[in-house]
Each structure stands twice: as C-alpha cells, then as structure tokens.
Amino acid sequence: MPARIRRDDEVVVIAGKDRGKTGRVVRVDPRRQRVYVEGLNIIKRHQRPRPGTMDQGGVIEKEGPIHLSNVALRDPEDKRPTRVGVVVSDGERRRVARRSGSRL
C-alpha cells in the first residue's frame, strides 16, 4: 500500500514521546514505512570528523524515524489530524482531507 503522506506535508504525531506535536515531513522512507519530521524525535549520534570535508565531529542531533501509523496529516482548515482520501476528477487523482474535504 503506498504511503499517503509525502515530503513537505504538515503532520501531527498521534502516538509516542512527541504526541501532539506538529511538523513538516523532511523525508519519507516507504520501504520501512517511516517518516522523518522536522524537529521531532530528535536523536543524538556520535560522529567522527572526516578530513577533507566540512563534516565536523562531535555529538550530532538529527531527526529520527517515526512509523507512518504514528502520524496523521494535518487538516489545512482546522489544524487537526485527519485521514487522507483520494478523489478522481477530470482523470486526475487528488488527495483530500477526510475531516473537511479540502484539497491537500
């Protein structure tokens, strides 16, 4: 089943330690069914400096993966979590919010 959440979508985390927080999707990993949300599920990685590149060493903080089932798309009208529907009009598929029916 294809992921209904895409890069640059606004999502709400509905389960886990960041429950209730919102953010923009930075990256989607459909094979592992994970999304990376800007500023959420921050993890720390110890990184060794690499000579010849701009990579610095130290403790790097970055976004960790969140399972697709733990996020919901944010309705553009009332800013609450919504499910995603697909409507075909004029031979074109469009994603719509189930809560308000508005186009995503």
C-alpha positions in Angstrom: 0.0 0.0 0.0 1.5 3.4 -1.0 2.2 5.9 1.7 -0.4 8.7 1.7 2.0 11.1 3.4 4.5 12.9 1.3 7.5 15.2 1.7 6.6 18.8 2.8 3.2 17.7 4.3 2.3 19.1 7.7 1.7 16.2 10.1 0.6 15.7 13.7 2.2 13.0 15.8 -0.6 10.9 17.3 1.5 8.4 19.4 4.8 8.2 21.1 7.0 10.6 23.1 6.3 13.6 20.7 2.5 13.1 20.8 0.5 16.2 19.9 3.4 18.0 18.2 3.3 19.1 14.6 5.9 19.5 12.0 6.9 19.3 8.3 7.9 16.0 6.7 11.5 16.1 5.7 11.9 12.6 4.2 9.7 9.6 3.6 11.1 6.0 3.7 8.2 4.0 2.1 10.1 0.7 2.2 10.5 0.8 6.0 7.1 2.8 6.4 8.9 5.6 8.3 8.8 9.4 8.0 11.3 12.0 9.3 9.6 15.1 10.7 11.4 18.4 11.1 12.4 19.0 14.8 10.7 15.8 16.1 12.0 12.6 17.5 15.5 14.1 17.9 18.3 11.5 18.3 21.9 12.0 19.1 24.7 10.4 17.0 28.4 10.5 17.8 30.2 11.3 14.6 33.9 11.2 13.9 35.4 14.2 12.0 36.2 13.5 8.3 39.3 15.1 6.9 38.8 16.9 3.5 35.1 17.5 4.0 33.1 20.0 6.0 31.8 17.3 8.4 32.7 18.2 12.0 33.0 15.6 14.7 31.1 15.5 18.0 27.6 14.8 19.0 25.2 15.5 16.2 21.4 15.9 16.8 19.1 14.9 13.9 15.6 13.7 13.3 14.9 10.1 13.8 12.3 7.9 12.0 8.6 7.8 13.1 6.4 5.0 11.9 3.6 6.0 9.5 0.9 4.7 11.8 2.0 7.2 14.5 1.5 10.3 12.4 -1.6 11.8 10.8 -1.9 14.5 8.1 -2.9 17.9 9.5 -6.1 19.4 8.1 -5.3 22.7 6.4 -8.7 24.2 7.6 -9.0 23.3 11.3 -5.3 22.2 12.0 -6.4 18.9 13.5 -5.4 15.3 12.5 -7.2 13.9 9.5 -7.2 10.8 7.3 -6.4 11.1 3.6 -8.8 10.3 0.8 -8.3 10.2 -2.9 -10.8 11.8 -5.3 -10.6 11.3 -9.1 -11.8 14.3 -11.1 -11.1 15.0 -14.8 -8.9 12.0 -14.8 -6.7 13.4 -12.2 -6.1 11.9 -8.7 -6.2 14.5 -5.9 -5.6 14.0 -2.2 -8.3 15.4 0.1 -8.7 15.6 3.9 -11.5 13.4 5.1 -12.3 15.7 8.0 -13.1 18.8 5.9 -13.0 17.6 2.4 -10.4 20.3 1.5 -7.7 19.6 -1.1 -4.2 18.8 0.2 
